[in-house]
Amino acid sequence: MAEVRIEPASEAGWGAVEHALTGGGDGASCWCQWFLLSRRDFEASSVAELRALLRHEVEAGAFGAAADAASGVDTRAFGSIADAASGEPAYGPTTGTASGARSGPTTGATSGATTDAGAASPGLIAFVGDEAAGWVRVGPRAPQLRLMNSRVVKSGSPEPAERSDVWAITCLIVRREYRGRGLATQLVAAATQFAAQSGARVIEAYPIDTDQRTASNSELYVGSVRLFAKNGFRETSRPLGARVVMSCLPESTLRHKVRA
């Protein structure tokens, strides 16, 4: 397989993010807004509006722009604002390659993680060669409305809801043609390091224990227990049977060496 590098989505550019999310699974319908919006707002939004929200996050370098809905802002206007500013149509062509904002190639780690765009990026993109092959959402837990109201967090997390230094890895997508090559493991490793370098006190994940029950590829957007265990996460609780709360501390993240 060609060289793998991982970088903040806001540096990689919208074209790369769109390409990574449209290679199979629910990425092209949810646009990684499932945990950000309330249930009512998610169900009231069209696919185009969900796509526009993620695009706003990426282009504005802002995590959880959709969460502004809690303050009464009509988040469904964000996409048209971003599109108007860029002069591009809502469904313009993309190449799936990184934009010129790339700060330099890396392997298995984020590049430019200390830049303004990187620090506020809603996620990371994995490139195989020049093709965007995978995506992971990582960021503060508190702005993610549906996540914070979920049973898995309310019943399973020991962390106070209001803490902004609790981060979460909530979505993983790998294009179909690149699955089974270890990209998800590399994305989780990069995401945990990115969170640690961005000031996270605790990093949580909410994977499925595939040893307890089978799960489809679509269900595994939250990852598996084995995947996170490889990256130094430890089980915190099991609030929903096979749905597990796992966490790690930045110190252990920075010291941990991913097991092959």
C-alpha positions as CSV (number, residue, x, y, z in Angstrom):
1,M,0.0,0.0,0.0
2,A,1.2,3.5,-0.8
3,E,2.3,5.9,2.0
4,V,-0.3,6.8,4.6
5,R,-0.5,10.2,6.1
6,I,-3.1,11.8,8.3
7,E,-3.9,15.4,8.7
8,P,-6.6,17.8,10.0
9,A,-9.6,17.9,7.8
10,S,-9.6,21.7,7.7
11,E,-6.1,21.7,6.2
12,A,-6.9,18.8,3.8
13,G,-9.9,20.7,2.4
14,W,-13.6,20.0,1.7
15,G,-12.9,18.0,-1.4
16,A,-10.9,15.5,0.5
17,V,-13.5,15.2,3.3
18,E,-16.3,14.7,0.8
19,H,-14.3,12.0,-1.0
20,A,-13.5,10.1,2.2
21,L,-17.1,10.1,3.3
22,T,-18.6,8.9,0.0
23,G,-16.9,5.5,-0.4
24,G,-19.5,3.3,1.2
25,G,-21.5,3.3,4.4
26,D,-23.7,6.1,5.8
27,G,-21.2,8.9,5.4
28,A,-23.0,10.3,2.4
29,S,-26.3,10.5,4.2
30,C,-25.4,11.5,7.7
31,W,-22.4,13.7,6.9
32,C,-21.2,13.1,10.5
33,Q,-23.9,15.2,12.1
34,W,-25.7,12.4,13.9
35,F,-24.2,13.1,17.3
36,L,-24.0,16.9,16.9
37,L,-27.7,17.7,16.2
38,S,-30.6,17.0,18.4
39,R,-32.9,14.2,17.2
40,R,-35.5,16.7,16.1
41,D,-33.1,18.9,14.2
42,F,-31.4,15.9,12.5
43,E,-34.7,14.5,11.4
44,A,-35.8,17.9,10.1
45,S,-32.7,18.4,8.0
46,S,-32.2,17.2,4.4
47,V,-29.1,15.3,3.3
48,A,-28.0,18.5,1.5
49,E,-28.4,20.5,4.7
50,L,-26.4,17.9,6.7
51,R,-23.7,18.0,4.1
52,A,-23.6,21.9,4.3
53,L,-23.2,21.8,8.0
54,L,-20.1,19.5,7.8
55,R,-18.7,21.7,5.0
56,H,-19.1,24.7,7.2
57,E,-17.2,23.0,10.0
58,V,-14.4,22.1,7.6
59,E,-14.1,25.4,5.8
60,A,-14.5,27.6,8.9
61,G,-12.1,25.5,10.9
62,A,-14.7,25.0,13.7
63,F,-15.8,21.9,15.5
64,G,-19.5,21.4,16.0
65,A,-20.8,24.4,14.2
66,A,-24.1,22.6,14.1
67,A,-24.3,22.8,17.8
68,D,-25.0,26.5,17.5
69,A,-28.6,25.4,17.0
70,A,-28.9,25.3,20.8
71,S,-28.4,29.1,20.8
72,G,-31.3,29.6,18.3
73,V,-29.1,30.0,15.2
74,D,-30.6,28.5,12.1
75,T,-27.7,26.1,11.4
76,R,-29.2,25.1,8.0
77,A,-28.1,28.4,6.7
78,F,-24.5,27.7,7.3
79,G,-24.0,25.7,4.1
80,S,-25.3,28.4,1.8
81,I,-23.2,31.0,3.7
82,A,-20.0,29.0,3.2
83,D,-20.9,28.2,-0.4
84,A,-21.6,31.8,-1.2
85,A,-18.3,32.9,0.4
86,S,-16.3,30.3,-1.7
87,G,-18.2,31.0,-4.9
88,E,-18.8,27.3,-5.3
89,P,-22.1,25.4,-6.0
90,A,-23.4,23.2,-3.2
91,Y,-22.6,20.1,-5.2
92,G,-19.5,21.0,-7.1
93,P,-17.0,18.6,-8.4
94,T,-14.3,17.2,-6.1
95,T,-11.1,15.2,-6.7
96,G,-10.6,13.5,-3.4
97,T,-7.2,15.0,-3.0
98,A,-5.8,17.4,-0.5
99,S,-5.8,21.1,-1.1
100,G,-2.8,23.4,-1.2
101,A,-3.2,24.1,2.5
102,R,-1.4,20.9,3.3
103,S,1.5,21.6,5.6
104,G,3.6,18.6,4.7
105,P,3.3,14.8,4.6
106,T,3.3,12.7,7.7
107,T,2.9,9.0,8.3
108,G,0.4,7.7,10.9
109,A,0.1,11.1,12.6
110,T,-1.5,14.5,12.2
111,S,0.5,17.2,10.4
112,G,0.2,20.8,11.4
113,A,-1.7,19.9,14.6
114,T,-0.6,23.1,16.3
115,T,-1.9,25.4,13.6
116,D,-5.1,27.3,14.1
117,A,-6.9,25.4,11.4
118,G,-5.7,22.0,12.7
119,A,-6.6,22.8,16.4
120,A,-10.2,23.6,15.4
121,S,-10.6,20.9,12.8
122,P,-13.7,18.7,13.2
123,G,-11.8,15.6,12.3
124,L,-8.8,14.1,10.5
125,I,-8.4,12.7,7.0
126,A,-6.2,9.6,6.1
127,F,-4.6,9.8,2.7
128,V,-3.3,6.7,0.9
129,G,-0.9,8.3,-1.6
130,D,-2.9,11.3,-2.8
131,E,-6.4,9.8,-2.3
132,A,-8.5,10.7,0.8
133,A,-9.3,7.2,2.1
134,G,-10.7,7.7,5.6
135,W,-12.2,10.1,8.2
136,V,-12.4,10.3,11.9
137,R,-14.3,12.8,14.0
138,V,-12.5,13.9,17.1
139,G,-13.3,16.9,19.3
140,P,-14.8,18.2,22.5
141,R,-17.7,16.1,23.8
142,A,-19.9,18.8,25.2
143,P,-21.0,20.5,22.0
144,Q,-22.3,17.2,20.6
145,L,-26.0,17.5,21.6
146,R,-27.3,14.0,20.7
147,L,-24.2,12.3,22.1
148,M,-24.6,14.1,25.5
149,N,-28.3,13.1,25.7
150,S,-27.6,9.5,24.8
151,R,-27.9,6.6,27.2
152,V,-24.4,5.5,26.5
153,V,-23.0,8.8,27.9
154,K,-25.6,9.6,30.5
155,S,-25.4,6.1,32.0
156,G,-21.9,5.1,31.2
157,S,-19.5,8.1,31.4
158,P,-18.1,9.1,34.8
159,E,-17.1,12.5,33.4
160,P,-19.2,15.6,34.2
161,A,-21.3,16.8,31.3
162,E,-20.1,20.4,31.4
163,R,-16.4,19.6,31.1
164,S,-15.0,21.0,27.9
165,D,-11.7,19.1,28.3
166,V,-13.4,15.8,27.8
167,W,-13.0,14.9,24.1
168,A,-14.6,12.1,22.1
169,I,-13.8,10.0,19.0
170,T,-17.3,9.4,17.6
171,C,-17.1,8.5,13.9
172,L,-14.8,6.4,11.7
173,I,-15.2,5.9,8.0
174,V,-12.9,4.1,5.6
175,R,-13.6,3.9,1.9
176,R,-14.6,0.4,0.9
177,E,-11.5,-0.2,-1.3
178,Y,-9.2,0.6,1.6
179,R,-10.8,-1.5,4.3
180,G,-8.9,-4.3,6.0
181,R,-5.5,-2.5,5.7
182,G,-5.2,-1.0,9.2
183,L,-6.4,2.5,8.3
184,A,-8.9,2.6,11.2
185,T,-6.2,1.8,13.7
186,Q,-4.0,4.6,12.3
187,L,-6.9,7.0,12.4
188,V,-7.7,6.3,16.0
189,A,-4.0,6.6,17.0
190,A,-3.7,10.0,15.2
191,A,-7.0,11.2,16.7
192,T,-5.9,10.4,20.3
193,Q,-2.7,12.2,19.7
194,F,-4.5,15.1,18.2
195,A,-6.8,15.4,21.2
196,A,-4.0,15.2,23.6
197,Q,-2.0,17.9,21.8
198,S,-5.2,20.1,21.7
199,G,-5.7,20.1,25.5
200,A,-8.0,17.1,26.2
201,R,-7.9,15.9,29.8
202,V,-9.7,12.7,28.9
203,I,-10.5,11.1,25.6
204,E,-13.6,8.9,25.3
205,A,-15.0,6.5,22.7
206,Y,-18.2,4.4,22.5
207,P,-17.4,1.3,20.5
208,I,-19.2,-2.0,20.0
209,D,-17.9,-5.2,21.5
210,T,-17.9,-7.4,18.4
211,D,-16.9,-10.4,20.6
212,Q,-20.3,-10.1,22.3
213,R,-22.4,-9.5,19.1
214,T,-21.9,-9.2,15.4
215,A,-22.2,-5.7,13.9
216,S,-22.5,-4.5,10.3
217,N,-20.0,-2.2,8.7
218,S,-22.5,0.7,9.0
219,E,-22.9,0.1,12.8
220,L,-19.1,0.1,13.2
221,Y,-18.8,3.8,12.5
222,V,-18.3,4.0,16.3
223,G,-15.4,1.5,16.1
224,S,-14.9,-1.8,17.9
225,V,-13.6,-2.5,21.4
226,R,-10.6,-4.3,19.9
227,L,-9.8,-1.3,17.7
228,F,-9.7,1.1,20.7
229,A,-7.9,-1.4,23.0
230,K,-5.1,-1.5,20.4
231,N,-4.7,2.3,20.9
232,G,-4.5,2.2,24.7
233,F,-8.1,2.8,25.6
234,R,-9.6,1.0,28.6
235,E,-13.1,0.0,29.3
236,T,-15.0,2.3,31.7
237,S,-18.5,0.8,31.6
238,R,-21.0,-1.2,29.6
239,P,-24.2,0.8,29.8
240,L,-25.9,-0.9,26.9
241,G,-24.6,-4.5,26.8
242,A,-22.3,-4.7,23.8
243,R,-22.0,-0.9,23.6
244,V,-19.0,0.1,25.7
245,V,-17.6,3.3,27.1
246,M,-13.8,3.4,26.8
247,S,-11.4,6.1,27.7
248,C,-7.7,7.0,27.9
249,L,-5.7,9.8,29.4
250,P,-3.4,12.1,27.3
251,E,-0.3,11.0,29.2
252,S,-0.9,7.3,28.3
253,T,-1.9,8.3,24.8
254,L,1.4,10.1,24.1
255,R,3.4,7.2,25.6
256,H,1.4,4.4,24.0
257,K,2.7,2.5,21.1
258,V,0.0,1.0,18.9
259,R,0.1,-2.8,18.7
260,A,0.1,-4.2,15.2
